[in-house]
Amino acid sequence: MQTHRATLLHSAGANLAEGPVWHDGALWWVDINGGTFNRLDPATGRNEARALGPYTADAVPCADGRWLIAQHQALFLYDWKTAARTPLAAAHHPALGARHRFNDGKSDPAGRLWLGTLSLESAPAECALFVIDPRATAPVRTAVSGVSLSNGLGWSPDARTFYYIDSPTRRVDRFDYDRATRAISKRRPFHVFTEADGWPDGLAIDAHGHVWVALWGGGKVVQLDAATGAPRAEIPLPVSQPSSCAFGGPDLATLYITSAAQDLTPAQRAREPLAGALFSAQPGVSGQPLQPCRLG
């Protein structure tokens, strides 16, 4: 198995850095508990943070130039230039419980938003993964129910396979995906991690269809083979809680990795001074072009 080296990109000091996205020549990310939405220029190292409020969980670029922000139980369109917010009424869904919040989300190959939830009380199997499409007859649809902590999601380059993580299961699952109907079917395990591996969190899929998974508590990112699900490569990190990853850079050949300091004890923080930082690696493969969200 190949090992790739990670380098420090930005000493963010974030509590829970998440949701990295390469867009418009920059790396965008959120600090969920810190409540900020950030734009990092890797060329200069300059990071600009916007305070949006607690539980700013996800930011997805839209085709009209704005951002779709998922924050606690609200969705709104955000204009980076003007800071204007436009609420998205289609976010309401009766399955979203009072103690739930939005978590990881991405735009699918047709521009629809897939967005999961988690329980703030760590209650098992009571959350879900939703598909949000205001153009549809049912603007909000439950795609996967009985979820404990919805995390990484992504699509294969041919848009025929959907990958999904419910972290407490320690599995990366895959489904058949129908682009026209947004339906997923035939759920089966793609890879099951051990307790020693940590918890699978965010993921990215490269141009060859291999799946890169951040292992929370495992201190690394691993590449899983598209055909077999077996580990092919890994990126060790100087932090124990990598949270997500995304391909970016001018040629999409850099893997950007977020991390967290959340829940670390003072002794652990002393051993991990870079917890909450952002890292980069050159894994020898490129990612896929971004599909903007078309909710605006």
Contacts in CASP RR format, 6 or more apart in sequence:
PFRMAT RR
TARGET T0000
AUTHOR 0000-0000-0000
METHOD contacts of the structure
MODEL  1
MQTHRATLLHSAGANLAEGPVWHDGALWWVDINGGTFNRLDPATGRNEAR
ALGPYTADAVPCADGRWLIAQHQALFLYDWKTAARTPLAAAHHPALGARH
RFNDGKSDPAGRLWLGTLSLESAPAECALFVIDPRATAPVRTAVSGVSLS
NGLGWSPDARTFYYIDSPTRRVDRFDYDRATRAISKRRPFHVFTEADGWP
DGLAIDAHGHVWVALWGGGKVVQLDAATGAPRAEIPLPVSQPSSCAFGGP
DLATLYITSAAQDLTPAQRAREPLAGALFSAQPGVSGQPLQPCRLG
1 231 0 8 1.000
1 232 0 8 1.000
1 233 0 8 1.000
1 234 0 8 1.000
2 232 0 8 1.000
2 233 0 8 1.000
2 234 0 8 1.000
3 233 0 8 1.000
3 234 0 8 1.000
3 235 0 8 1.000
3 236 0 8 1.000
4 233 0 8 1.000
4 234 0 8 1.000
4 235 0 8 1.000
4 281 0 8 1.000
4 282 0 8 1.000
4 283 0 8 1.000
4 284 0 8 1.000
5 235 0 8 1.000
5 281 0 8 1.000
6 235 0 8 1.000
6 236 0 8 1.000
6 237 0 8 1.000
6 238 0 8 1.000
6 257 0 8 1.000
6 279 0 8 1.000
6 280 0 8 1.000
6 281 0 8 1.000
7 279 0 8 1.000
7 280 0 8 1.000
7 281 0 8 1.000
8 274 0 8 1.000
8 277 0 8 1.000
8 278 0 8 1.000
8 279 0 8 1.000
9 27 0 8 1.000
9 40 0 8 1.000
9 42 0 8 1.000
9 45 0 8 1.000
9 256 0 8 1.000
9 277 0 8 1.000
9 278 0 8 1.000
9 279 0 8 1.000
9 280 0 8 1.000
10 40 0 8 1.000
10 45 0 8 1.000
10 47 0 8 1.000
10 277 0 8 1.000
10 278 0 8 1.000
11 274 0 8 1.000
11 277 0 8 1.000
12 31 0 8 1.000
12 38 0 8 1.000
12 47 0 8 1.000
12 276 0 8 1.000
12 277 0 8 1.000
12 278 0 8 1.000
13 261 0 8 1.000
13 275 0 8 1.000
13 276 0 8 1.000
13 277 0 8 1.000
14 31 0 8 1.000
14 34 0 8 1.000
14 258 0 8 1.000
14 259 0 8 1.000
14 260 0 8 1.000
14 261 0 8 1.000
14 276 0 8 1.000
14 277 0 8 1.000
15 31 0 8 1.000
15 32 0 8 1.000
15 33 0 8 1.000
15 34 0 8 1.000
15 260 0 8 1.000
15 261 0 8 1.000
15 262 0 8 1.000
15 276 0 8 1.000
16 31 0 8 1.000
16 32 0 8 1.000
16 33 0 8 1.000
16 34 0 8 1.000
16 243 0 8 1.000
16 260 0 8 1.000
16 261 0 8 1.000
16 262 0 8 1.000
16 276 0 8 1.000
17 29 0 8 1.000
17 30 0 8 1.000
17 31 0 8 1.000
17 243 0 8 1.000
17 258 0 8 1.000
17 259 0 8 1.000
17 260 0 8 1.000
17 276 0 8 1.000
17 277 0 8 1.000
17 278 0 8 1.000
18 29 0 8 1.000
18 30 0 8 1.000
18 31 0 8 1.000
18 32 0 8 1.000
18 57 0 8 1.000
18 58 0 8 1.000
18 104 0 8 1.000
18 243 0 8 1.000
18 244 0 8 1.000
18 258 0 8 1.000
18 260 0 8 1.000
19 29 0 8 1.000
19 30 0 8 1.000
19 58 0 8 1.000
19 59 0 8 1.000
19 104 0 8 1.000
19 202 0 8 1.000
19 243 0 8 1.000
19 244 0 8 1.000
19 246 0 8 1.000
19 258 0 8 1.000
20 27 0 8 1.000
20 28 0 8 1.000
20 29 0 8 1.000
20 244 0 8 1.000
20 245 0 8 1.000
20 246 0 8 1.000
20 256 0 8 1.000
20 257 0 8 1.000
20 258 0 8 1.000
20 278 0 8 1.000
21 27 0 8 1.000
21 28 0 8 1.000
21 29 0 8 1.000
21 59 0 8 1.000
21 60 0 8 1.000
21 61 0 8 1.000
21 246 0 8 1.000
21 290 0 8 1.000
22 28 0 8 1.000
22 246 0 8 1.000
22 247 0 8 1.000
22 248 0 8 1.000
22 249 0 8 1.000
22 252 0 8 1.000
22 256 0 8 1.000
22 290 0 8 1.000
23 61 0 8 1.000
23 290 0 8 1.000
24 61 0 8 1.000
25 41 0 8 1.000
25 249 0 8 1.000
25 250 0 8 1.000
26 39 0 8 1.000
26 40 0 8 1.000
26 41 0 8 1.000
26 42 0 8 1.000
27 39 0 8 1.000
27 40 0 8 1.000
27 41 0 8 1.000
27 42 0 8 1.000
27 246 0 8 1.000
27 248 0 8 1.000
27 256 0 8 1.000
27 278 0 8 1.000
28 37 0 8 1.000
28 38 0 8 1.000
28 39 0 8 1.000
28 40 0 8 1.000
28 59 0 8 1.000
28 61 0 8 1.000
28 67 0 8 1.000
29 38 0 8 1.000
29 40 0 8 1.000
29 59 0 8 1.000
29 258 0 8 1.000
29 278 0 8 1.000
30 36 0 8 1.000
30 37 0 8 1.000
30 38 0 8 1.000
30 56 0 8 1.000
30 57 0 8 1.000
30 58 0 8 1.000
30 59 0 8 1.000
31 38 0 8 1.000
31 49 0 8 1.000
31 56 0 8 1.000
32 55 0 8 1.000
32 56 0 8 1.000
32 57 0 8 1.000
33 54 0 8 1.000
33 55 0 8 1.000
33 262 0 8 1.000
34 53 0 8 1.000
34 54 0 8 1.000
34 56 0 8 1.000
35 51 0 8 1.000
35 52 0 8 1.000
35 53 0 8 1.000
35 54 0 8 1.000
35 55 0 8 1.000
35 56 0 8 1.000
36 49 0 8 1.000
36 50 0 8 1.000
36 51 0 8 1.000
36 52 0 8 1.000
36 53 0 8 1.000
36 56 0 8 1.000
37 49 0 8 1.000
37 50 0 8 1.000
37 52 0 8 1.000
37 56 0 8 1.000
37 59 0 8 1.000
37 67 0 8 1.000
37 69 0 8 1.000
37 78 0 8 1.000
38 47 0 8 1.000
38 48 0 8 1.000
38 49 0 8 1.000
38 50 0 8 1.000
39 47 0 8 1.000
39 48 0 8 1.000
39 80 0 8 1.000
40 46 0 8 1.000
40 47 0 8 1.000
40 48 0 8 1.000
40 278 0 8 1.000
41 47 0 8 1.000
42 249 0 8 1.000
42 254 0 8 1.000
42 280 0 8 1.000
50 80 0 8 1.000
50 83 0 8 1.000
52 69 0 8 1.000
52 71 0 8 1.000
52 78 0 8 1.000
53 71 0 8 1.000
54 71 0 8 1.000
54 72 0 8 1.000
55 71 0 8 1.000
55 72 0 8 1.000
55 101 0 8 1.000
55 102 0 8 1.000
56 69 0 8 1.000
56 70 0 8 1.000
56 71 0 8 1.000
57 70 0 8 1.000
57 71 0 8 1.000
57 72 0 8 1.000
57 101 0 8 1.000
57 102 0 8 1.000
57 103 0 8 1.000
57 104 0 8 1.000
58 68 0 8 1.000
58 69 0 8 1.000
58 70 0 8 1.000
58 102 0 8 1.000
58 103 0 8 1.000
58 104 0 8 1.000
58 105 0 8 1.000
58 115 0 8 1.000
59 67 0 8 1.000
59 68 0 8 1.000
59 69 0 8 1.000
59 70 0 8 1.000
59 78 0 8 1.000
60 67 0 8 1.000
60 68 0 8 1.000
60 70 0 8 1.000
60 105 0 8 1.000
60 106 0 8 1.000
60 107 0 8 1.000
60 113 0 8 1.000
60 292 0 8 1.000
60 293 0 8 1.000
61 67 0 8 1.000
61 68 0 8 1.000
61 290 0 8 1.000
61 292 0 8 1.000
61 293 0 8 1.000
62 68 0 8 1.000
62 77 0 8 1.000
62 292 0 8 1.000
62 293 0 8 1.000
62 294 0 8 1.000
62 295 0 8 1.000
62 296 0 8 1.000
63 111 0 8 1.000
63 292 0 8 1.000
63 293 0 8 1.000
63 294 0 8 1.000
63 296 0 8 1.000
64 296 0 8 1.000
65 79 0 8 1.000
65 292 0 8 1.000
66 77 0 8 1.000
66 78 0 8 1.000
66 79 0 8 1.000
66 80 0 8 1.000
66 86 0 8 1.000
66 296 0 8 1.000
67 77 0 8 1.000
67 78 0 8 1.000
67 79 0 8 1.000
67 80 0 8 1.000
68 75 0 8 1.000
68 76 0 8 1.000
68 77 0 8 1.000
68 78 0 8 1.000
68 88 0 8 1.000
68 113 0 8 1.000
68 293 0 8 1.000
68 295 0 8 1.000
68 296 0 8 1.000
69 75 0 8 1.000
69 76 0 8 1.000
69 77 0 8 1.000
69 78 0 8 1.000
69 85 0 8 1.000
70 102 0 8 1.000
70 103 0 8 1.000
70 105 0 8 1.000
70 115 0 8 1.000
71 102 0 8 1.000
72 101 0 8 1.000
72 102 0 8 1.000
73 91 0 8 1.000
73 96 0 8 1.000
73 100 0 8 1.000
73 101 0 8 1.000
73 102 0 8 1.000
74 87 0 8 1.000
74 91 0 8 1.000
75 87 0 8 1.000
75 88 0 8 1.000
75 90 0 8 1.000
75 91 0 8 1.000
75 102 0 8 1.000
75 115 0 8 1.000
75 132 0 8 1.000
76 85 0 8 1.000
76 86 0 8 1.000
76 87 0 8 1.000
76 88 0 8 1.000
77 85 0 8 1.000
77 86 0 8 1.000
77 88 0 8 1.000
77 295 0 8 1.000
77 296 0 8 1.000
78 84 0 8 1.000
78 85 0 8 1.000
78 86 0 8 1.000
79 85 0 8 1.000
88 134 0 8 1.000
88 295 0 8 1.000
90 132 0 8 1.000
90 134 0 8 1.000
90 139 0 8 1.000
90 140 0 8 1.000
90 295 0 8 1.000
91 132 0 8 1.000
91 140 0 8 1.000
92 140 0 8 1.000
93 130 0 8 1.000
93 140 0 8 1.000
93 142 0 8 1.000
95 128 0 8 1.000
95 130 0 8 1.000
95 142 0 8 1.000
95 145 0 8 1.000
96 117 0 8 1.000
96 128 0 8 1.000
97 126 0 8 1.000
99 119 0 8 1.000
99 120 0 8 1.000
99 121 0 8 1.000
99 123 0 8 1.000
100 117 0 8 1.000
100 118 0 8 1.000
100 119 0 8 1.000
100 120 0 8 1.000
100 126 0 8 1.000
100 127 0 8 1.000
101 117 0 8 1.000
101 118 0 8 1.000
101 120 0 8 1.000
102 115 0 8 1.000
102 116 0 8 1.000
102 117 0 8 1.000
103 115 0 8 1.000
103 116 0 8 1.000
103 117 0 8 1.000
103 118 0 8 1.000
103 149 0 8 1.000
103 150 0 8 1.000
103 151 0 8 1.000
104 115 0 8 1.000
104 116 0 8 1.000
104 150 0 8 1.000
104 151 0 8 1.000
104 152 0 8 1.000
104 153 0 8 1.000
104 202 0 8 1.000
104 244 0 8 1.000
105 113 0 8 1.000
105 114 0 8 1.000
105 115 0 8 1.000
105 116 0 8 1.000
105 152 0 8 1.000
105 153 0 8 1.000
106 113 0 8 1.000
106 114 0 8 1.000
106 153 0 8 1.000
106 154 0 8 1.000
107 113 0 8 1.000
107 114 0 8 1.000
107 290 0 8 1.000
107 291 0 8 1.000
107 292 0 8 1.000
107 293 0 8 1.000
107 294 0 8 1.000
108 114 0 8 1.000
108 131 0 8 1.000
108 155 0 8 1.000
108 162 0 8 1.000
108 177 0 8 1.000
108 179 0 8 1.000
108 182 0 8 1.000
108 291 0 8 1.000
109 155 0 8 1.000
109 159 0 8 1.000
109 179 0 8 1.000
109 291 0 8 1.000
110 179 0 8 1.000
110 180 0 8 1.000
110 182 0 8 1.000
110 294 0 8 1.000
111 291 0 8 1.000
111 292 0 8 1.000
111 293 0 8 1.000
111 294 0 8 1.000
112 131 0 8 1.000
112 132 0 8 1.000
112 133 0 8 1.000
112 182 0 8 1.000
112 293 0 8 1.000
112 294 0 8 1.000
112 295 0 8 1.000
113 131 0 8 1.000
113 132 0 8 1.000
113 133 0 8 1.000
113 293 0 8 1.000
113 295 0 8 1.000
114 129 0 8 1.000
114 130 0 8 1.000
114 131 0 8 1.000
114 132 0 8 1.000
114 143 0 8 1.000
114 153 0 8 1.000
115 129 0 8 1.000
115 130 0 8 1.000
115 132 0 8 1.000
116 127 0 8 1.000
116 128 0 8 1.000
116 129 0 8 1.000
116 130 0 8 1.000
116 147 0 8 1.000
116 150 0 8 1.000
117 127 0 8 1.000
117 128 0 8 1.000
117 129 0 8 1.000
117 130 0 8 1.000
117 147 0 8 1.000
117 150 0 8 1.000
118 127 0 8 1.000
118 148 0 8 1.000
118 149 0 8 1.000
118 150 0 8 1.000
119 126 0 8 1.000
119 127 0 8 1.000
119 148 0 8 1.000
119 149 0 8 1.000
122 148 0 8 1.000
122 149 0 8 1.000
123 148 0 8 1.000
124 148 0 8 1.000
124 168 0 8 1.000
125 146 0 8 1.000
125 147 0 8 1.000
125 148 0 8 1.000
126 146 0 8 1.000
126 148 0 8 1.000
127 146 0 8 1.000
127 147 0 8 1.000
127 148 0 8 1.000
127 149 0 8 1.000
127 150 0 8 1.000
128 142 0 8 1.000
128 143 0 8 1.000
128 144 0 8 1.000
128 145 0 8 1.000
128 146 0 8 1.000
128 147 0 8 1.000
128 150 0 8 1.000
129 142 0 8 1.000
129 143 0 8 1.000
129 144 0 8 1.000
129 147 0 8 1.000
129 150 0 8 1.000
129 153 0 8 1.000
129 164 0 8 1.000
130 140 0 8 1.000
130 141 0 8 1.000
130 142 0 8 1.000
130 143 0 8 1.000
131 140 0 8 1.000
131 141 0 8 1.000
131 143 0 8 1.000
131 182 0 8 1.000
132 139 0 8 1.000
132 140 0 8 1.000
132 295 0 8 1.000
133 139 0 8 1.000
133 141 0 8 1.000
133 182 0 8 1.000
133 295 0 8 1.000
134 295 0 8 1.000
134 296 0 8 1.000
136 182 0 8 1.000
141 182 0 8 1.000
143 182 0 8 1.000
143 184 0 8 1.000
144 150 0 8 1.000
144 164 0 8 1.000
144 166 0 8 1.000
144 184 0 8 1.000
144 187 0 8 1.000
147 166 0 8 1.000
148 166 0 8 1.000
148 167 0 8 1.000
148 168 0 8 1.000
148 169 0 8 1.000
149 166 0 8 1.000
149 167 0 8 1.000
149 168 0 8 1.000
150 165 0 8 1.000
150 166 0 8 1.000
151 165 0 8 1.000
151 166 0 8 1.000
151 167 0 8 1.000
151 200 0 8 1.000
151 201 0 8 1.000
151 202 0 8 1.000
151 203 0 8 1.000
152 163 0 8 1.000
152 164 0 8 1.000
152 165 0 8 1.000
152 200 0 8 1.000
152 201 0 8 1.000
152 202 0 8 1.000
152 203 0 8 1.000
152 213 0 8 1.000
152 244 0 8 1.000
153 162 0 8 1.000
153 163 0 8 1.000
153 164 0 8 1.000
153 165 0 8 1.000
153 203 0 8 1.000
154 162 0 8 1.000
154 163 0 8 1.000
154 164 0 8 1.000
154 203 0 8 1.000
154 204 0 8 1.000
154 205 0 8 1.000
155 161 0 8 1.000
155 162 0 8 1.000
155 163 0 8 1.000
155 177 0 8 1.000
155 205 0 8 1.000
156 162 0 8 1.000
156 163 0 8 1.000
156 177 0 8 1.000
156 205 0 8 1.000
156 209 0 8 1.000
156 226 0 8 1.000
157 205 0 8 1.000
157 207 0 8 1.000
157 208 0 8 1.000
157 209 0 8 1.000
157 288 0 8 1.000
159 177 0 8 1.000
159 179 0 8 1.000
160 176 0 8 1.000
160 177 0 8 1.000
161 174 0 8 1.000
161 175 0 8 1.000
161 176 0 8 1.000
161 177 0 8 1.000
162 174 0 8 1.000
162 175 0 8 1.000
162 176 0 8 1.000
162 177 0 8 1.000
162 184 0 8 1.000
163 172 0 8 1.000
163 173 0 8 1.000
163 174 0 8 1.000
163 190 0 8 1.000
163 203 0 8 1.000
163 205 0 8 1.000
163 211 0 8 1.000
164 172 0 8 1.000
164 173 0 8 1.000
164 174 0 8 1.000
164 175 0 8 1.000
165 171 0 8 1.000
165 172 0 8 1.000
165 173 0 8 1.000
165 200 0 8 1.000
165 201 0 8 1.000
165 202 0 8 1.000
165 203 0 8 1.000
165 213 0 8 1.000
166 173 0 8 1.000
167 199 0 8 1.000
167 200 0 8 1.000
167 201 0 8 1.000
167 216 0 8 1.000
168 199 0 8 1.000
170 192 0 8 1.000
170 193 0 8 1.000
170 194 0 8 1.000
170 195 0 8 1.000
170 197 0 8 1.000
170 198 0 8 1.000
170 199 0 8 1.000
170 200 0 8 1.000
171 189 0 8 1.000
171 190 0 8 1.000
171 191 0 8 1.000
171 192 0 8 1.000
171 193 0 8 1.000
171 200 0 8 1.000
172 189 0 8 1.000
172 190 0 8 1.000
172 191 0 8 1.000
172 193 0 8 1.000
172 200 0 8 1.000
172 203 0 8 1.000
172 211 0 8 1.000
172 213 0 8 1.000
172 224 0 8 1.000
172 229 0 8 1.000
173 187 0 8 1.000
173 188 0 8 1.000
173 189 0 8 1.000
173 190 0 8 1.000
174 187 0 8 1.000
174 188 0 8 1.000
174 190 0 8 1.000
175 184 0 8 1.000
175 185 0 8 1.000
175 186 0 8 1.000
175 187 0 8 1.000
175 188 0 8 1.000
176 184 0 8 1.000
176 185 0 8 1.000
176 186 0 8 1.000
177 183 0 8 1.000
177 184 0 8 1.000
178 184 0 8 1.000
178 185 0 8 1.000
190 211 0 8 1.000
190 224 0 8 1.000
190 229 0 8 1.000
191 211 0 8 1.000
191 213 0 8 1.000
191 224 0 8 1.000
191 229 0 8 1.000
191 230 0 8 1.000
191 231 0 8 1.000
193 199 0 8 1.000
193 200 0 8 1.000
193 215 0 8 1.000
196 218 0 8 1.000
197 215 0 8 1.000
197 218 0 8 1.000
197 222 0 8 1.000
198 215 0 8 1.000
198 216 0 8 1.000
198 217 0 8 1.000
198 218 0 8 1.000
198 219 0 8 1.000
199 215 0 8 1.000
199 216 0 8 1.000
199 217 0 8 1.000
199 218 0 8 1.000
200 213 0 8 1.000
200 214 0 8 1.000
200 215 0 8 1.000
200 216 0 8 1.000
201 213 0 8 1.000
201 214 0 8 1.000
201 215 0 8 1.000
201 216 0 8 1.000
201 242 0 8 1.000
201 243 0 8 1.000
201 244 0 8 1.000
202 213 0 8 1.000
202 214 0 8 1.000
202 243 0 8 1.000
202 244 0 8 1.000
202 245 0 8 1.000
203 211 0 8 1.000
203 212 0 8 1.000
203 213 0 8 1.000
203 214 0 8 1.000
203 244 0 8 1.000
203 245 0 8 1.000
204 211 0 8 1.000
204 212 0 8 1.000
204 244 0 8 1.000
204 245 0 8 1.000
204 246 0 8 1.000
204 247 0 8 1.000
204 255 0 8 1.000
204 287 0 8 1.000
205 211 0 8 1.000
205 212 0 8 1.000
205 287 0 8 1.000
205 288 0 8 1.000
206 212 0 8 1.000
206 223 0 8 1.000
206 247 0 8 1.000
206 283 0 8 1.000
206 285 0 8 1.000
206 286 0 8 1.000
206 287 0 8 1.000
206 288 0 8 1.000
207 252 0 8 1.000
207 285 0 8 1.000
207 286 0 8 1.000
207 287 0 8 1.000
207 288 0 8 1.000
208 226 0 8 1.000
208 285 0 8 1.000
209 226 0 8 1.000
210 223 0 8 1.000
210 224 0 8 1.000
210 225 0 8 1.000
210 226 0 8 1.000
210 232 0 8 1.000
210 285 0 8 1.000
211 223 0 8 1.000
211 224 0 8 1.000
211 226 0 8 1.000
211 229 0 8 1.000
212 221 0 8 1.000
212 222 0 8 1.000
212 223 0 8 1.000
212 224 0 8 1.000
212 245 0 8 1.000
212 255 0 8 1.000
212 283 0 8 1.000
213 221 0 8 1.000
213 222 0 8 1.000
213 224 0 8 1.000
213 245 0 8 1.000
214 221 0 8 1.000
214 242 0 8 1.000
214 243 0 8 1.000
214 244 0 8 1.000
214 245 0 8 1.000
214 257 0 8 1.000
214 258 0 8 1.000
215 221 0 8 1.000
215 222 0 8 1.000
215 242 0 8 1.000
216 241 0 8 1.000
216 242 0 8 1.000
216 243 0 8 1.000
216 260 0 8 1.000
217 240 0 8 1.000
217 241 0 8 1.000
218 240 0 8 1.000
218 241 0 8 1.000
218 242 0 8 1.000
219 236 0 8 1.000
219 237 0 8 1.000
219 239 0 8 1.000
219 240 0 8 1.000
219 241 0 8 1.000
219 242 0 8 1.000
220 234 0 8 1.000
220 235 0 8 1.000
220 236 0 8 1.000
220 237 0 8 1.000
220 242 0 8 1.000
221 234 0 8 1.000
221 235 0 8 1.000
221 237 0 8 1.000
221 242 0 8 1.000
221 245 0 8 1.000
221 255 0 8 1.000
221 257 0 8 1.000
221 281 0 8 1.000
222 231 0 8 1.000
222 233 0 8 1.000
222 234 0 8 1.000
222 235 0 8 1.000
223 231 0 8 1.000
223 232 0 8 1.000
223 233 0 8 1.000
223 234 0 8 1.000
223 283 0 8 1.000
224 230 0 8 1.000
224 231 0 8 1.000
224 232 0 8 1.000
225 231 0 8 1.000
225 232 0 8 1.000
233 283 0 8 1.000
235 255 0 8 1.000
235 257 0 8 1.000
235 281 0 8 1.000
235 283 0 8 1.000
237 257 0 8 1.000
237 259 0 8 1.000
237 279 0 8 1.000
238 272 0 8 1.000
238 274 0 8 1.000
239 259 0 8 1.000
239 260 0 8 1.000
239 272 0 8 1.000
239 274 0 8 1.000
239 275 0 8 1.000
239 276 0 8 1.000
239 277 0 8 1.000
240 264 0 8 1.000
240 268 0 8 1.000
240 272 0 8 1.000
240 275 0 8 1.000
241 259 0 8 1.000
241 260 0 8 1.000
241 261 0 8 1.000
241 262 0 8 1.000
241 264 0 8 1.000
241 275 0 8 1.000
241 276 0 8 1.000
242 257 0 8 1.000
242 258 0 8 1.000
242 259 0 8 1.000
242 279 0 8 1.000
243 258 0 8 1.000
243 259 0 8 1.000
243 260 0 8 1.000
244 257 0 8 1.000
244 258 0 8 1.000
245 255 0 8 1.000
245 256 0 8 1.000
245 257 0 8 1.000
245 258 0 8 1.000
246 255 0 8 1.000
246 256 0 8 1.000
247 253 0 8 1.000
247 254 0 8 1.000
247 255 0 8 1.000
247 256 0 8 1.000
247 286 0 8 1.000
247 287 0 8 1.000
247 288 0 8 1.000
248 254 0 8 1.000
248 255 0 8 1.000
248 256 0 8 1.000
248 287 0 8 1.000
251 286 0 8 1.000
252 286 0 8 1.000
252 287 0 8 1.000
252 288 0 8 1.000
252 289 0 8 1.000
253 282 0 8 1.000
253 284 0 8 1.000
253 285 0 8 1.000
253 286 0 8 1.000
253 287 0 8 1.000
254 280 0 8 1.000
254 281 0 8 1.000
254 282 0 8 1.000
255 280 0 8 1.000
255 281 0 8 1.000
255 282 0 8 1.000
255 283 0 8 1.000
256 278 0 8 1.000
256 279 0 8 1.000
256 280 0 8 1.000
257 278 0 8 1.000
257 279 0 8 1.000
257 280 0 8 1.000
257 281 0 8 1.000
258 276 0 8 1.000
258 278 0 8 1.000
259 274 0 8 1.000
259 275 0 8 1.000
259 276 0 8 1.000
259 277 0 8 1.000
259 278 0 8 1.000
259 279 0 8 1.000
260 275 0 8 1.000
260 276 0 8 1.000
261 269 0 8 1.000
261 272 0 8 1.000
261 275 0 8 1.000
261 276 0 8 1.000
264 272 0 8 1.000
264 275 0 8 1.000
268 275 0 8 1.000
269 275 0 8 1.000
END
